[in-house]
Amino acid sequence: IRILGLGDSYAFGQGVSIEEAYIKQLEAGLQDSLSKKVETINAGVPAYGLVQEVRYLEKYGLGLDPDELLSNVVYGG
């Protein structure tokens, strides 16, 4: 299962290590509970909004052939 995570600095994991970002935590949790290989791709970018996420998805994200998409949108964080 390949999961593409889009979003802003929260998705990116601003201020924490790559392994502490929520998308990697999700990967670890799913890997423990499923009998399938789980791969997550963290495409979070600080200051991105929904418009930039859609542009990223169209330009790059769909080419990564994800099975699932996660969109992390935080307003007024």
Protein Blocks (a to p, Z undefined) as FASTA:
>chain_A
ZZddeddfklnogoiafklpmklmmmmmmmmmpcbdcddddfbdehiafklmmmmmmmmm
mmnopabdcddddehZZ
